Amino acid sequence: MTDQAVDTSGPAEAAGTAGAKEPPDVTLPQFFGRERELRALQEDIERAGLDTLAGRKAARARVLLIAGRPGSGRTALASELARRLAEPGDYPDGVFRISLTEPEGERVPPERTARALLDLLHVKAPPGADEDELSEMVREAFAGRRALILLDDAVDAQQVDPLLPDNPDCLVVATATGPLTGIPGVRPCTIGGLDTGSAVQLLARAIGQVRVTVDPRTAETLAEECGGQPAALTLVAGWLAARPGASVADVAKQLRDRQDDPEQPAAARPLARVFRLVHESLPPAAARILRLLALAPAGLADAHTASALAGCSVSAARTTLDDFVRFGLLRTNGARVPQYEVPGCLAPLVRAVLEEQERPAEIQLARARMLERTVRRLQACRAVTDPEDSPARRRLAGLPRSLRFPDPGSAAEWLRIREPALLASARAAVSDGGLDTLARRLVAALVRALAAHRGTEEAAPVLYGLHGLVLDVAERRDLPREKAAALLNLADLDARTGRTREALARYRAALDAGRAANDLYATGRAMESAGGAYAELGDYNRASDWYGRALAQRLSQGERADEARLYGRLGAVHTYAGRYGEALRNWRAAAAGHRRLGDVPAQARALSEAARVQEYAGRPQESLHTCREAVGLAGRAGDVRLQAALEIRLADTLDRLGDPAAARLHRAAADRLLDEDGQAAEQGEVDLRNP
């Protein structure tokens, strides 16, 4: 009897979002058998490739392919192989698993898989980076590592090739339905169903040896009806385990009497028959929850998701989901915040019964309930980070207890675990097109929650994609105000990562959208940001032109703080361009604006820049006078570091004017100020440690 691989914890296929990180307390499935296939795969690793035979060192990582239909146990075999290879320390830098196919059957975009791999490697990828840049970062990240990469459910070689490290010390194990034509040196290990003996073993392990022993021939017949597929066998074993009074012969007869869908491939029919049997035997409420899980984003659900979809209580939904895990219909991470997953081999079957038995209006209503619940959870997730007496916390207290989080740590953990599903939910809501209002609220709530718990800098790569979703909705619905806001946010992230020309194009598009919406804030900010982009590119003439346009608008609106800031920006670009007269006038205007606002530190800084311009212009006496004025203002403001910097500038000016003695005095004053500031800082640390 040939040993076979069996995953007895549930259906053999694992689905999920690319790069989804499982919590550390995931319950690992039990595995046995398939020793022949495992030996063949390990021998393939040791077998010399074409490059080695030709006397050349391999240029890229070796690729092993496990080919089989969904439900055949290919993912379980790949996971077991990875575990055995990692145990002796052959791959000390770890095992990295990425799924290349969505539960809906669509391929995961290459840039998302590359970014997910980089996240697993703790390598920060810039927001908005394209596929080529991210693929190059993946290759660089694996260049010095000895790691094993598991690429699950690949559609074709074009998905796999960009993720292959240029490092022969790494190994890639891919699973797919067929061959990966286009990747050299790949010999597939093709697997089918279990042999009869191993299939009966699986049934006995799940339902007890006694029920198999009393009628072993019928157990073999049942295994044949299931086509030897681990996923089908696991489902039927769960069905029998839940019905101690049912015999193996009963379920074998029911499966045999069922008619197959002639449009389905022959190899897919056994799993479809078993699934239909299990689904039809569920209580109506539970069957409806199962069907509606086809709407769960990325195939990932929690009790709140199921509760919102079905319109039942959270506790009832959780109980039903746990029952589904026992039946083999779902997987769970077993974490403190449990998350449930629809296996990839079952996802199309669940979707088919949903479309057959639920009206389109009911499906849309269920999706809307799920999105609304997700928005409320995200609002609670963000609000828990606010102070106790804030309006957001008061509103949070009015929510049902099941929607609230006890503390910021619990909210952050929920956000981390649910992030793949939340992002998939946002993408699905935007692509649906029928729930744009809810989609906009969902994206806005997700942006705020990520910013609150991670900060905008750390969350920037995720925020970039979310702002892109807002832009999609705004363009589809012709919402110029939202379009301007999304373009400004995207442009800011582009500018921050050095894509200045891309940022400039978006700032100009945001200006057009802001004008269409008559949004003065958006137009003013777009013009000012365009000026900053031109300044970054060294085009000071265009920079001053755009800053001038923004200043004219601020002057017409009487926005004094913005006026003072823009005068300073104009002063800076005129200084860079060598137009010292214009620069001095603008810096003095900036200082006057800050004086009217009562902002003494900003006034001191503006005067210090005016003094710098006077020095560049060859007017040292005027620079000396202006600098002394700025020192006095910095002293009044208590800005010790600015005051010390200005004292040093005074000393440099005095040196150039031929007064070294006075210069030494000002340098000594700067040193004294810095020493006093350092001592005050140290004393403050001591006070904090010993309150």
WONORKA-V720487 format. One record per residue. N is the residue number from 1. RES is the residue in three letters. SS is DSSP state (H for helix, E for strand, L for the rest). PHI is phi in radians with two decimals (999 if undefined). PSI is psi in radians with two decimals (none if undefined). Layout:
BEGIN
N;RES;SS;PHI;PSI
N;RES;SS;PHI;PSI
END
This chain:
BEGIN
1;MET;L;999;2.24
2;THR;L;-1.36;2.30
3;ASP;L;-1.19;2.50
4;GLN;L;-2.27;2.77
5;ALA;L;-1.58;2.31
6;VAL;E;-2.38;2.31
7;ASP;E;-1.81;1.86
8;THR;L;-1.58;0.08
9;SER;L;-1.52;-0.23
10;GLY;L;2.91;-2.98
11;PRO;L;-0.95;2.57
12;ALA;L;-1.30;-0.23
13;GLU;L;-1.72;2.40
14;ALA;L;-1.91;2.18
15;ALA;L;-1.94;2.99
16;GLY;L;2.76;3.07
17;THR;L;-1.31;2.56
18;ALA;L;-0.98;2.21
19;GLY;L;1.31;0.20
20;ALA;L;-1.06;2.22
21;LYS;L;-1.56;2.19
22;GLU;L;-1.48;2.51
23;PRO;L;-1.08;2.75
24;PRO;L;-1.16;-0.30
25;ASP;L;-1.74;0.47
26;VAL;L;-1.09;2.39
27;THR;L;-1.41;2.02
28;LEU;L;-1.32;2.47
29;PRO;L;-1.23;2.65
30;GLN;L;-1.38;2.60
31;PHE;E;-2.46;2.42
32;PHE;E;-2.65;2.77
33;GLY;L;1.47;-2.90
34;ARG;L;0.99;0.57
35;GLU;H;-1.12;-0.62
36;ARG;H;-1.10;-0.78
37;GLU;H;-1.16;-0.69
38;LEU;H;-1.11;-0.72
39;ARG;H;-1.12;-0.71
40;ALA;H;-1.10;-0.70
41;LEU;H;-1.18;-0.71
42;GLN;H;-1.18;-0.62
43;GLU;H;-1.16;-0.61
44;ASP;H;-1.13;-0.59
45;ILE;H;-1.12;-0.73
46;GLU;H;-1.38;-0.31
47;ARG;L;-1.20;2.41
48;ALA;L;-1.20;2.41
49;GLY;L;-1.49;3.11
50;LEU;H;-1.10;-0.68
51;ASP;H;-1.10;-0.77
52;THR;H;-1.12;-0.72
53;LEU;H;-1.10;-0.54
54;ALA;L;-1.49;0.03
55;GLY;L;1.49;0.21
56;ARG;L;-1.88;2.60
57;LYS;L;-1.34;2.37
58;ALA;L;-1.02;2.40
59;ALA;L;-1.53;-0.41
60;ARG;L;-2.32;3.01
61;ALA;L;-1.15;2.58
62;ARG;E;-1.30;2.51
63;VAL;E;-2.06;2.18
64;LEU;E;-1.85;2.42
65;LEU;E;-2.09;2.23
66;ILE;E;-1.90;1.97
67;ALA;E;-1.89;2.38
68;GLY;L;3.14;2.83
69;ARG;L;-1.26;2.71
70;PRO;L;-0.95;2.30
71;GLY;L;1.69;-0.09
72;SER;L;-1.49;-0.14
73;GLY;L;1.65;0.30
74;ARG;H;-1.14;-0.68
75;THR;H;-1.21;-0.69
76;ALA;H;-1.09;-0.72
77;LEU;H;-1.14;-0.76
78;ALA;H;-1.09;-0.71
79;SER;H;-1.15;-0.70
80;GLU;H;-1.17;-0.71
81;LEU;H;-1.05;-0.79
82;ALA;H;-1.06;-0.71
83;ARG;H;-1.10;-0.77
84;ARG;H;-1.19;-0.62
85;LEU;H;-1.26;-0.56
86;ALA;H;-1.40;-0.48
87;GLU;H;-1.01;-0.84
88;PRO;L;-1.32;0.02
89;GLY;L;1.52;0.33
90;ASP;L;-1.17;-0.45
91;TYR;L;-2.22;1.35
92;PRO;L;-1.17;-0.31
93;ASP;L;-1.53;0.07
94;GLY;L;1.88;3.01
95;VAL;E;-2.00;2.27
96;PHE;E;-2.14;2.13
97;ARG;E;-1.99;2.31
98;ILE;E;-2.35;2.37
99;SER;E;-1.67;2.35
100;LEU;L;-1.78;0.04
101;THR;E;-2.33;2.39
102;GLU;L;-1.30;2.75
103;PRO;L;-1.01;-0.50
104;GLU;L;-1.30;-0.05
105;GLY;L;1.66;-0.07
106;GLU;L;-1.46;2.57
107;ARG;E;-1.27;2.49
108;VAL;L;-1.29;2.29
109;PRO;L;-0.98;2.47
110;PRO;H;-1.00;-0.65
111;GLU;H;-1.14;-0.54
112;ARG;H;-1.28;-0.67
113;THR;H;-1.17;-0.70
114;ALA;H;-1.12;-0.74
115;ARG;H;-1.14;-0.66
116;ALA;H;-1.11;-0.71
117;LEU;H;-1.09;-0.73
118;LEU;H;-1.12;-0.64
119;ASP;H;-1.09;-0.76
120;LEU;H;-1.11;-0.51
121;LEU;L;-1.50;-0.03
122;HIS;L;1.04;0.64
123;VAL;L;-1.84;2.14
124;LYS;L;-1.43;2.09
125;ALA;L;-1.67;2.45
126;PRO;L;-1.16;2.51
127;PRO;L;-1.11;2.42
128;GLY;L;1.44;0.05
129;ALA;L;-1.12;2.52
130;ASP;L;-1.51;3.12
131;GLU;H;-1.04;-0.77
132;ASP;H;-1.12;-0.76
133;GLU;H;-1.13;-0.74
134;LEU;H;-1.19;-0.69
135;SER;H;-1.10;-0.70
136;GLU;H;-1.12;-0.67
137;MET;H;-1.13;-0.64
138;VAL;H;-1.09;-0.80
139;ARG;H;-1.09;-0.71
140;GLU;H;-1.14;-0.69
141;ALA;H;-1.14;-0.59
142;PHE;H;-1.59;-0.03
143;ALA;L;-1.04;-0.67
144;GLY;L;-1.88;0.35
145;ARG;L;-2.00;2.80
146;ARG;L;-2.10;1.63
147;ALA;L;-2.29;2.84
148;LEU;E;-2.04;2.23
149;ILE;E;-2.01;2.17
150;LEU;E;-1.86;1.94
151;LEU;E;-1.79;1.86
152;ASP;E;-1.65;2.35
153;ASP;E;1.10;0.93
154;ALA;E;-1.30;2.49
155;VAL;L;-1.51;-0.75
156;ASP;L;-2.76;3.13
157;ALA;H;-1.17;-0.47
158;GLN;H;-1.13;-0.43
159;GLN;H;-1.36;-0.59
160;VAL;H;-1.48;-0.73
161;ASP;H;-0.96;-0.78
162;PRO;L;-1.14;-0.26
163;LEU;L;-1.74;0.02
164;LEU;L;-1.39;2.14
165;PRO;L;-1.20;2.53
166;ASP;L;-1.47;1.02
167;ASN;L;-2.65;1.92
168;PRO;L;-1.19;-0.19
169;ASP;L;-1.36;-0.21
170;CYS;L;-1.64;2.71
171;LEU;E;-2.23;2.38
172;VAL;E;-1.98;2.21
173;VAL;E;-1.97;2.07
174;ALA;E;-2.01;2.56
175;THR;E;-2.04;2.52
176;ALA;E;-2.80;2.92
177;THR;L;-1.34;-0.64
178;GLY;L;-2.34;-2.91
179;PRO;L;-1.23;2.76
180;LEU;L;-1.83;1.33
181;THR;L;-1.15;2.26
182;GLY;L;2.05;-0.25
183;ILE;L;-1.86;2.00
184;PRO;L;-1.20;2.59
185;GLY;L;1.36;0.24
186;VAL;L;-1.67;2.07
187;ARG;L;-1.93;1.96
188;PRO;E;-1.25;2.49
189;CYS;E;-1.73;1.78
190;THR;E;-1.57;2.25
191;ILE;L;-2.10;2.61
192;GLY;L;-2.11;-2.56
193;GLY;L;-1.35;2.98
194;LEU;L;-1.29;2.63
195;ASP;L;-1.25;2.86
196;THR;H;-1.02;-0.75
197;GLY;H;-1.08;-0.79
198;SER;H;-1.19;-0.62
199;ALA;H;-1.11;-0.73
200;VAL;H;-1.13;-0.65
201;GLN;H;-1.01;-0.76
202;LEU;H;-1.08;-0.79
203;LEU;H;-1.07;-0.78
204;ALA;H;-1.10;-0.65
205;ARG;H;-1.14;-0.58
206;ALA;H;-1.55;-0.63
207;ILE;H;-1.94;-0.07
208;GLY;L;1.77;2.43
209;GLN;H;-1.14;-0.54
210;VAL;H;-1.09;-0.76
211;ARG;H;-1.18;-0.40
212;VAL;H;-1.49;-0.69
213;THR;H;-1.11;-0.63
214;VAL;L;-1.17;-0.37
215;ASP;L;-2.65;1.22
216;PRO;H;-1.12;-0.58
217;ARG;H;-1.14;-0.69
218;THR;H;-1.15;-0.63
219;ALA;H;-1.09;-0.68
220;GLU;H;-1.17;-0.67
221;THR;H;-1.10;-0.72
222;LEU;H;-1.10;-0.71
223;ALA;H;-1.10;-0.67
224;GLU;H;-1.20;-0.66
225;GLU;H;-1.08;-0.52
226;CYS;L;-1.49;0.02
227;GLY;L;1.15;0.28
228;GLY;L;1.21;0.17
229;GLN;L;-1.36;2.19
230;PRO;H;-0.97;-0.67
231;ALA;H;-1.13;-0.79
232;ALA;H;-1.15;-0.73
233;LEU;H;-1.11;-0.69
234;THR;H;-1.14;-0.71
235;LEU;H;-1.12;-0.82
236;VAL;H;-1.20;-0.57
237;ALA;H;-1.16;-0.70
238;GLY;H;-1.11;-0.69
239;TRP;H;-1.08;-0.79
240;LEU;H;-1.19;-0.68
241;ALA;H;-1.09;-0.57
242;ALA;L;-1.38;-0.15
243;ARG;L;-2.28;1.39
244;PRO;L;-1.02;-0.43
245;GLY;L;-1.46;-0.20
246;ALA;L;-1.45;2.52
247;SER;L;-1.70;2.81
248;VAL;H;-1.09;-0.60
249;ALA;H;-1.13;-0.62
250;ASP;H;-1.05;-0.87
251;VAL;H;-1.24;-0.59
252;ALA;H;-1.10;-0.72
253;LYS;H;-1.16;-0.73
254;GLN;H;-1.08;-0.71
255;LEU;H;-1.19;-0.69
256;ARG;H;-1.16;-0.59
257;ASP;H;-1.40;-0.19
258;ARG;L;-1.38;2.48
259;GLN;L;-1.54;2.45
260;ASP;L;-1.52;2.71
261;ASP;L;-1.37;2.01
262;PRO;L;-1.15;-0.30
263;GLU;L;-1.40;-0.25
264;GLN;L;-1.42;2.58
265;PRO;L;-1.05;2.60
266;ALA;H;-1.03;-0.67
267;ALA;H;-1.21;-0.36
268;ALA;H;-1.57;-0.19
269;ARG;H;-1.22;-0.70
270;PRO;H;-1.03;-0.77
271;LEU;H;-1.13;-0.69
272;ALA;H;-1.09;-0.72
273;ARG;H;-1.10;-0.81
274;VAL;H;-1.13;-0.74
275;PHE;H;-1.06;-0.75
276;ARG;H;-1.07;-0.73
277;LEU;H;-1.04;-0.85
278;VAL;H;-1.12;-0.78
279;HIS;H;-1.08;-0.77
280;GLU;H;-1.23;-0.40
281;SER;H;-1.52;-0.15
282;LEU;L;-1.29;2.63
283;PRO;L;-1.01;2.63
284;PRO;H;-0.94;-0.74
285;ALA;H;-1.14;-0.75
286;ALA;H;-1.18;-0.70
287;ALA;H;-1.08;-0.66
288;ARG;H;-1.20;-0.69
289;ILE;H;-1.05;-0.76
290;LEU;H;-1.06;-0.81
291;ARG;H;-1.05;-0.76
292;LEU;H;-1.24;-0.30
293;LEU;H;-1.14;-0.23
294;ALA;H;-1.09;-0.36
295;LEU;H;-1.54;-0.15
296;ALA;L;-1.09;2.26
297;PRO;H;-1.11;2.27
298;ALA;H;1.05;0.34
299;GLY;H;1.24;0.23
300;LEU;E;-1.94;2.27
301;ALA;E;-2.42;2.73
302;ASP;L;-2.18;-3.07
303;ALA;H;-1.10;-0.60
304;HIS;H;-1.15;-0.71
305;THR;H;-1.04;-0.88
306;ALA;H;-1.12;-0.68
307;SER;H;-1.07;-0.79
308;ALA;H;-1.19;-0.71
309;LEU;H;-1.08;-0.78
310;ALA;H;-1.63;-0.22
311;GLY;L;1.27;0.59
312;CYS;L;-2.06;3.10
313;SER;L;-1.25;2.77
314;VAL;H;-1.14;-0.71
315;SER;H;-1.14;-0.71
316;ALA;H;-1.13;-0.69
317;ALA;H;-1.12;-0.74
318;ARG;H;-1.11;-0.74
319;THR;H;-1.06;-0.74
320;THR;H;-1.14;-0.72
321;LEU;H;-1.11;-0.70
322;ASP;H;-1.12;-0.64
323;ASP;H;-1.10;-0.70
324;PHE;H;-1.08;-0.62
325;VAL;H;-1.11;-0.75
326;ARG;H;-1.14;-0.59
327;PHE;H;-1.34;-0.17
328;GLY;L;1.50;0.19
329;LEU;L;-1.47;-0.42
330;LEU;E;-2.36;2.83
331;ARG;E;-1.94;2.75
332;THR;E;-2.39;2.66
333;ASN;L;-1.43;-0.20
334;GLY;L;1.19;0.28
335;ALA;L;-1.46;3.04
336;ARG;L;-1.09;-0.60
337;VAL;L;-1.84;1.58
338;PRO;L;-1.19;2.45
339;GLN;L;-2.23;2.41
340;TYR;E;-1.97;2.57
341;GLU;E;-2.26;2.29
342;VAL;E;-1.42;2.03
343;PRO;L;-1.03;2.58
344;GLY;H;-1.05;-0.60
345;CYS;H;-1.25;-0.39
346;LEU;H;-1.64;-0.33
347;ALA;H;-0.96;-0.82
348;PRO;H;-1.16;-0.53
349;LEU;H;-1.24;-0.71
350;VAL;H;-1.11;-0.72
351;ARG;H;-1.14;-0.64
352;ALA;H;-1.14;-0.77
353;VAL;H;-1.24;-0.50
354;LEU;H;-1.08;-0.84
355;GLU;H;-1.19;-0.51
356;GLU;H;-1.29;-0.71
357;GLN;H;-1.91;-0.16
358;GLU;L;-2.01;2.39
359;ARG;L;-1.24;2.60
360;PRO;H;-0.94;-0.67
361;ALA;H;-1.13;-0.68
362;GLU;H;-1.18;-0.66
363;ILE;H;-1.10;-0.78
364;GLN;H;-1.14;-0.67
365;LEU;H;-1.13;-0.74
366;ALA;H;-1.10;-0.72
367;ARG;H;-1.10;-0.71
368;ALA;H;-1.13;-0.73
369;ARG;H;-1.06;-0.73
370;MET;H;-1.10;-0.77
371;LEU;H;-1.14;-0.73
372;GLU;H;-1.08;-0.76
373;ARG;H;-1.11;-0.71
374;THR;H;-1.12;-0.70
375;VAL;H;-1.07;-0.77
376;ARG;H;-1.16;-0.67
377;ARG;H;-1.14;-0.70
378;LEU;H;-1.16;-0.68
379;GLN;H;-1.10;-0.72
380;ALA;H;-1.16;-0.65
381;CYS;H;-1.07;-0.70
382;ARG;H;-1.34;-0.73
383;ALA;H;-1.10;-0.53
384;VAL;L;-1.16;-0.26
385;THR;L;-1.50;-0.17
386;ASP;L;-1.39;2.83
387;PRO;L;-1.05;2.74
388;GLU;L;-1.01;-0.65
389;ASP;L;-1.65;0.22
390;SER;L;-1.34;2.72
391;PRO;H;-1.02;-0.63
392;ALA;H;-1.11;-0.69
393;ARG;H;-1.22;-0.57
394;ARG;H;-1.18;-0.69
395;ARG;H;-1.16;-0.63
396;LEU;H;-1.08;-0.65
397;ALA;H;-1.12;-0.39
398;GLY;L;-1.46;-0.13
399;LEU;L;-1.37;2.70
400;PRO;L;-0.99;2.59
401;ARG;H;-0.99;-0.62
402;SER;H;-1.15;-0.37
403;LEU;H;-1.58;-0.27
404;ARG;L;-1.53;2.85
405;PHE;L;-1.99;2.42
406;PRO;L;-1.21;-0.47
407;ASP;L;-2.80;2.89
408;PRO;H;-1.05;-0.56
409;GLY;H;-1.11;-0.74
410;SER;H;-1.13;-0.68
411;ALA;H;-1.14;-0.73
412;ALA;H;-1.14;-0.67
413;GLU;H;-1.14;-0.76
414;TRP;H;-1.06;-0.75
415;LEU;H;-1.11;-0.68
416;ARG;H;-1.14;-0.81
417;ILE;H;-1.21;-0.68
418;ARG;H;-1.56;-0.03
419;GLU;H;-0.96;-0.82
420;PRO;H;-1.01;-0.73
421;ALA;H;-1.21;-0.65
422;LEU;H;-1.14;-0.75
423;LEU;H;-1.17;-0.71
424;ALA;H;-1.12;-0.64
425;SER;H;-1.11;-0.74
426;ALA;H;-1.12;-0.76
427;ARG;H;-1.11;-0.75
428;ALA;H;-1.16;-0.69
429;ALA;H;-1.12;-0.69
430;VAL;H;-1.23;-0.72
431;SER;H;-1.25;-0.43
432;ASP;H;-1.06;-0.78
433;GLY;L;1.42;-0.24
434;GLY;L;-1.70;-0.14
435;LEU;L;-2.26;0.85
436;ASP;H;-1.14;-0.59
437;THR;H;-1.11;-0.82
438;LEU;H;-1.13;-0.66
439;ALA;H;-1.07;-0.74
440;ARG;H;-1.13;-0.71
441;ARG;H;-1.14;-0.69
442;LEU;H;-1.11;-0.82
443;VAL;H;-1.11;-0.75
444;ALA;H;-1.08;-0.75
445;ALA;H;-1.15;-0.67
446;LEU;H;-1.18;-0.71
447;VAL;H;-1.04;-0.80
448;ARG;H;-1.16;-0.69
449;ALA;H;-1.15;-0.76
450;LEU;H;-1.11;-0.73
451;ALA;H;-1.14;-0.66
452;ALA;H;-1.20;-0.69
453;HIS;H;-1.61;-0.43
454;ARG;H;-2.08;-0.37
455;GLY;L;1.54;2.59
456;THR;L;-1.15;-0.51
457;GLU;L;-1.21;-0.86
458;GLU;L;-1.19;-0.63
459;ALA;L;-1.52;0.07
460;ALA;H;-0.94;-0.78
461;PRO;H;-1.04;-0.67
462;VAL;H;-1.27;-0.71
463;LEU;H;-1.09;-0.59
464;TYR;H;-1.03;-0.81
465;GLY;H;-1.13;-0.64
466;LEU;H;-1.19;-0.71
467;HIS;H;-1.11;-0.59
468;GLY;H;-1.11;-0.63
469;LEU;H;-1.15;-0.71
470;VAL;H;-1.05;-0.72
471;LEU;H;-1.10;-0.70
472;ASP;H;-1.04;-0.81
473;VAL;H;-1.15;-0.75
474;ALA;H;-1.10;-0.68
475;GLU;H;-1.23;-0.67
476;ARG;H;-1.19;-0.67
477;ARG;H;-1.65;0.03
478;ASP;L;0.96;1.05
479;LEU;L;-1.97;1.54
480;PRO;H;-1.10;-0.59
481;ARG;H;-1.13;-0.82
482;GLU;H;-1.15;-0.61
483;LYS;H;-1.10;-0.76
484;ALA;H;-1.09;-0.77
485;ALA;H;-1.10;-0.77
486;ALA;H;-1.13;-0.74
487;LEU;H;-1.11;-0.70
488;LEU;H;-1.11;-0.76
489;ASN;H;-1.11;-0.76
490;LEU;H;-1.12;-0.74
491;ALA;H;-1.12;-0.69
492;ASP;H;-1.06;-0.73
493;LEU;H;-1.21;-0.65
494;ASP;H;-1.06;-0.81
495;ALA;H;-1.10;-0.67
496;ARG;H;-1.18;-0.46
497;THR;L;-1.77;0.24
498;GLY;L;1.53;0.06
499;ARG;L;-1.59;1.22
500;THR;H;-1.20;-0.70
501;ARG;H;-1.16;-0.70
502;GLU;H;-1.09;-0.70
503;ALA;H;-1.09;-0.73
504;LEU;H;-1.07;-0.75
505;ALA;H;-1.07;-0.68
506;ARG;H;-1.27;-0.63
507;TYR;H;-1.07;-0.70
508;ARG;H;-1.22;-0.63
509;ALA;H;-1.17;-0.64
510;ALA;H;-1.13;-0.61
511;LEU;H;-1.09;-0.77
512;ASP;H;-1.09;-0.76
513;ALA;H;-1.15;-0.70
514;GLY;H;-1.12;-0.67
515;ARG;H;-1.16;-0.69
516;ALA;H;-1.10;-0.57
517;ALA;L;-1.57;-0.05
518;ASN;L;0.97;0.71
519;ASP;L;-1.72;1.76
520;LEU;H;-1.16;-0.63
521;TYR;H;-1.08;-0.84
522;ALA;H;-1.11;-0.74
523;THR;H;-1.17;-0.74
524;GLY;H;-1.10;-0.79
525;ARG;H;-1.17;-0.64
526;ALA;H;-1.12;-0.76
527;MET;H;-1.14;-0.75
528;GLU;H;-1.13;-0.73
529;SER;H;-1.19;-0.62
530;ALA;H;-1.08;-0.71
531;GLY;H;-1.04;-0.73
532;GLY;H;-1.12;-0.66
533;ALA;H;-1.15;-0.76
534;TYR;H;-1.11;-0.66
535;ALA;H;-1.11;-0.70
536;GLU;H;-1.11;-0.58
537;LEU;L;-1.42;-0.08
538;GLY;L;1.44;0.19
539;ASP;L;-1.68;1.44
540;TYR;H;-1.28;-0.44
541;ASN;H;-1.15;-0.85
542;ARG;H;-1.18;-0.61
543;ALA;H;-1.06;-0.82
544;SER;H;-1.14;-0.59
545;ASP;H;-1.10;-0.81
546;TRP;H;-1.23;-0.66
547;TYR;H;-1.09;-0.66
548;GLY;H;-1.12;-0.70
549;ARG;H;-1.11;-0.76
550;ALA;H;-1.12;-0.68
551;LEU;H;-1.14;-0.70
552;ALA;H;-1.05;-0.71
553;GLN;H;-1.17;-0.73
554;ARG;H;-1.12;-0.68
555;LEU;H;-1.11;-0.67
556;SER;H;-1.22;-0.41
557;GLN;H;-1.68;-0.14
558;GLY;L;1.22;0.55
559;GLU;L;-1.61;1.61
560;ARG;H;-1.19;-0.71
561;ALA;H;-1.09;-0.74
562;ASP;H;-1.18;-0.63
563;GLU;H;-1.05;-0.85
564;ALA;H;-1.07;-0.73
565;ARG;H;-1.10;-0.75
566;LEU;H;-1.21;-0.60
567;TYR;H;-1.04;-0.69
568;GLY;H;-1.14;-0.70
569;ARG;H;-1.16;-0.70
570;LEU;H;-1.10;-0.73
571;GLY;H;-1.03;-0.69
572;ALA;H;-1.16;-0.82
573;VAL;H;-1.23;-0.58
574;HIS;H;-1.15;-0.60
575;THR;H;-1.13;-0.82
576;TYR;H;-1.06;-0.60
577;ALA;L;-1.43;-0.08
578;GLY;L;1.40;0.23
579;ARG;L;-1.63;1.39
580;TYR;H;-1.22;-0.56
581;GLY;H;-1.11;-0.86
582;GLU;H;-1.10;-0.71
583;ALA;H;-1.07;-0.77
584;LEU;H;-1.13;-0.74
585;ARG;H;-1.06;-0.72
586;ASN;H;-1.25;-0.66
587;TRP;H;-1.18;-0.65
588;ARG;H;-1.19;-0.65
589;ALA;H;-1.13;-0.67
590;ALA;H;-1.11;-0.76
591;ALA;H;-1.09;-0.72
592;ALA;H;-1.12;-0.71
593;GLY;H;-1.10;-0.77
594;HIS;H;-1.16;-0.59
595;ARG;H;-1.11;-0.75
596;ARG;H;-1.13;-0.53
597;LEU;H;-1.43;-0.18
598;GLY;L;1.35;0.33
599;ASP;L;-1.64;1.51
600;VAL;H;-1.15;-0.77
601;PRO;H;-1.03;-0.74
602;ALA;H;-1.15;-0.64
603;GLN;H;-1.11;-0.71
604;ALA;H;-1.10;-0.72
605;ARG;H;-1.15;-0.71
606;ALA;H;-1.10;-0.72
607;LEU;H;-1.19;-0.60
608;SER;H;-1.14;-0.63
609;GLU;H;-1.22;-0.62
610;ALA;H;-1.09;-0.68
611;ALA;H;-1.13;-0.67
612;ARG;H;-1.09;-0.74
613;VAL;H;-1.12;-0.73
614;GLN;H;-1.07;-0.64
615;GLU;H;-1.17;-0.76
616;TYR;H;-1.07;-0.59
617;ALA;L;-1.41;0.01
618;GLY;L;1.38;0.55
619;ARG;L;-2.14;1.23
620;PRO;H;-1.12;-0.62
621;GLN;H;-1.12;-0.77
622;GLU;H;-1.13;-0.67
623;SER;H;-1.08;-0.70
624;LEU;H;-1.10;-0.76
625;HIS;H;-1.14;-0.79
626;THR;H;-1.15;-0.66
627;CYS;H;-1.16;-0.70
628;ARG;H;-1.10;-0.66
629;GLU;H;-1.10;-0.71
630;ALA;H;-1.18;-0.64
631;VAL;H;-1.07;-0.74
632;GLY;H;-1.09;-0.73
633;LEU;H;-1.16;-0.70
634;ALA;H;-1.11;-0.66
635;GLY;H;-1.12;-0.74
636;ARG;H;-1.10;-0.63
637;ALA;H;-1.37;-0.24
638;GLY;L;1.33;0.34
639;ASP;L;-1.57;1.56
640;VAL;H;-1.14;-0.74
641;ARG;H;-1.16;-0.73
642;LEU;H;-1.11;-0.72
643;GLN;H;-1.08;-0.72
644;ALA;H;-1.15;-0.73
645;ALA;H;-1.09;-0.69
646;LEU;H;-1.22;-0.60
647;GLU;H;-1.07;-0.70
648;ILE;H;-1.16;-0.71
649;ARG;H;-1.11;-0.69
650;LEU;H;-1.05;-0.73
651;ALA;H;-1.10;-0.75
652;ASP;H;-1.08;-0.72
653;THR;H;-1.14;-0.73
654;LEU;H;-1.14;-0.64
655;ASP;H;-1.03;-0.77
656;ARG;H;-1.19;-0.45
657;LEU;L;-1.52;0.01
658;GLY;L;1.46;0.52
659;ASP;L;-2.19;1.28
660;PRO;H;-1.15;-0.52
661;ALA;H;-1.13;-0.81
662;ALA;H;-1.13;-0.61
663;ALA;H;-1.08;-0.72
664;ARG;H;-1.11;-0.66
665;LEU;H;-1.08;-0.75
666;HIS;H;-1.23;-0.59
667;ARG;H;-1.18;-0.68
668;ALA;H;-1.12;-0.68
669;ALA;H;-1.11;-0.69
670;ALA;H;-1.11;-0.76
671;ASP;H;-1.08;-0.72
672;ARG;H;-1.11;-0.75
673;LEU;H;-1.07;-0.76
674;LEU;H;-1.18;-0.67
675;ASP;H;-1.10;-0.77
676;GLU;H;-1.12;-0.67
677;ASP;H;-1.14;-0.73
678;GLY;H;-1.13;-0.72
679;GLN;H;-1.13;-0.68
680;ALA;H;-1.12;-0.67
681;ALA;H;-1.15;-0.75
682;GLU;H;-1.09;-0.72
683;GLN;H;-1.11;-0.65
684;GLY;H;-1.10;-0.69
685;GLU;H;-1.14;-0.69
686;VAL;H;-1.11;-0.75
687;ASP;H;-1.09;-0.65
688;LEU;H;-1.19;-0.64
689;ARG;H;-1.29;-0.50
690;ASN;L;-2.20;1.24
691;PRO;L;-1.16;none
END
